[in-house]
């Protein structure tokens, strides 16, 4: 591996690590980043300096910890299918008005759910979403929707053996519902958005406090299916799943 490629990979590993809320919630210093990413501390310091100069990471002047910089979020906002992002914004806002709860647009990022867009009501108590945040596939409604077309082997590779039954249920019902699996007191529903091939490309979901939304979950799930079908059409997709012709 040439030095340029090694430096690029090291920089990408730094960004991946800083994006993990499980280890980088309050930022990470050079020493801890070196432990997590590996390699030489001085080389990692130079990588961080280059990323800082270009706005991909920010360094807290007091704690000296590094966090993702705003430039990363700017790139994320322009990534993916711009038609989907453009079409989703008004749909999410309309659903927030209907549900008076938080609504999100997500995609699969490896073995996690990545939030692309989120809209929340003005109410003081709601389930907020954070653009750029990562959440588990197995325990979230969006996660189950995003992997509902994968084969058993693919699910096993992602460590989703125990969630197979719940994921298979998405194919039957056309949506996923989760009750207090990801977070105590939180419920959620999600529906799949499909591209031109019929494959799932994104998920739209609503999340809300259990005490306020439990009796509305099934109704909300059905409404999300309609919204997901609308967004599928907006990107030239279909609401019909991929069919195995082999």
N, C-alpha and C positions, 0 to 999 in steps of 0.2 A: 504494500500500500504506500503510495507516494505521500509526502508530507502535507500537500495541499488537501488531499482526500481525508487524511487523518484529522486535520484541523477542522474541516467541514463537519465530519462525523462528531467530533468532540463538541462543537458548537451546537449541533442539533440535539445531542444528548443533554447538554446543559438546559436548553429550552424545554425539552420533554420533562426533565426533573423539576424545573421551576413551575411547570404547569400542573404538577401533581399536588392537589390540595392536601393529600394525606401526609406529605413530608415537607411541603413548602408553604404552609398556610401563612406564616409570618416572615417568609423570606429565608434565604440560606446564605451563610458565609462561605468564604473560599475553602476553608478546611472541611466543612461538612459536605460541600459540593464535590470536593476531591474524593472524599470517602464514598460518595454515592456514584459518581461518574467514573472514577478511577483515573489513572495517569499521574502525571507530575503536577505538583501544586503550582509551580512557576508557569508552566505551559497553560494551565487552566486560568491562571490570573491574566495572562495575555489574551486568552480567548474572551474572558469576561470584559476586559477593557475594550476590545474591539466591538463586542456586542453593545456595550454601554455607549460608546461613541456614536453608534448608528441607531440608538434608540430601541434596540431589541430587549435590553434589560435596563433596569433602574437600580441604583445603589442608594440605600438609605444613608444619609450623611451622619446619622447618630449611631445606628446599630451596625452599619457597614454591610448589612444583609442585602442580597440581590433578589429582585422580583422581576417578573416579566414586564417589559416596557410597553408603552402604548402602541409602538409601531407593530408589534405582534398582533394586537387586536385590530389594527387597521388592515393588516393583511388578511386576517381571518374574515373581516367583513366583506372583503372583495373576493374571497375564495368560493369555490363551488359554483353552482349554477346561479348566476345573477337573476335569472327569471324567477327562480323559486323564492329567493330572498325578497325580491320586489313584490311578488304576488302574495307572499305570506304575511307581510306587515299589516295590511288592512284586514286580512282574515283573522289574524290574532287579536287585533283591536276589537273587532266585532264580537268575537267569542268572549273576550273579557267583559264587554258590555252585557252579554247574555248571561254569563255565569257569575259575574262579579268575583272572579277568582283568577289566579295566575295561569297564563297559557304560554306554551313554549314550542319552539321548533328545534329539533335535534337531529343529528346524524350519528352514525357509528364511527368511532375513531379507534380502530384496533379492537381491544377488549373492553372499551368503555363507551359511554354515551357523551357526546360533545354538544353542549347547548349553543346554538347559533343565534337565536333570537328569543327574547322573552318580553311579555307584556304583563303588567300587574295592575290591579285596581288601586284606587286611592285609599281603600279601607286600611285601618291600622293593623289588622291581623290577617295576613295572607301568607301563602307559601311562595316566597320570592325565588326567582331563578337568577343565575349569574351567567352572562354570556362568557363563553370560554371555559366554563366549569366542566369537570368530568364526573360522571356518576356510573355506578355498576350496571352492567347489562342484565344480570339475573334478577335483581330485586326491584327494578323500575319498570313502569308500564312502557315507557319509550324504548327501553332496552329490549324488552321481549318482542315488541313490534319490529324493531330493526333487525332482529335475527330470525324472524318467523319463517323465512324461506330457506334458511341454511340446512344443509344435510346433517345427519346425525354425527358424521365424522367431523364436520366443521364445528358443530356445537361442542363436541368433546374437546377439540383443540382449544376452544375458548374457555374451557372449564365449566360448561353449562349443563353437565349431565343431570344434576338434580333439578334443574328448571325445565327439563324437556316437556313434561306434561303441560305446564303452564304456557310454554311457548307454542306447543301444538294447538292449544285452545285458541290462540290468536287466529290461526288459519281457519278454524271452524266458525268463530264468532265475528271475525273481521276487526277486532279491537282487543285491547288488553286492559284489565283492571287490577290494580294493586292496592291492598289495604294494609297499611302499617308494616310493610316488609322492609322498605328502605329507611323509614324514619317513624318512630312512634308518634301516633296522633295525626299522621298524614296519609291521605288517600290520593289516588291518581288514576287517570284513564288516558289511553293513547290509541291512535289509529295510524296506519301506514300510508305514506305517500309513495307512489310508484312512478318510475320513469318509463321511457318509451318501450323498453323490453319487458315491462311488467315486474321488474325487480324492485324491491323496496329501496328507496334512496334517502328517505328521511321519515321522521315521525312528528306528529303534532299531538300535544298532550296538555291536559289540565291537571293541576295539583292544588289541593286544598285541605284545610283542617277537617279531620274526621267528623267532629261534632256538627259541622255546618254543611257538609257536602255528601255524607254517606247515602242519604236517601235520594240523591240526584245523580249518582254515579252512572247508572245504566242509561238514563236519559242523556247524560252528557256524552257518554261513549258513542251513542247513536248519532249525536250531533257532530262529534268529531269525525266520524266516518264520512259524513257529507262534506265537511270542510276539507278533509284529506283528499276526497275524490275531486273536489274543485281545484285543489292545488296540483293534483296529478295532471288534470287536463290543462292547467296553465303552463306546464312544462312539456307538453306533448306526450304525456304518459297516459296510463290507463289504470282504472281501479281494479282490473283483473290481475290476479297473481300470475307469475311465470309458471308455465306448464312444462312438465318434463315429458319430452317426446321421445326419449331414448328407450 
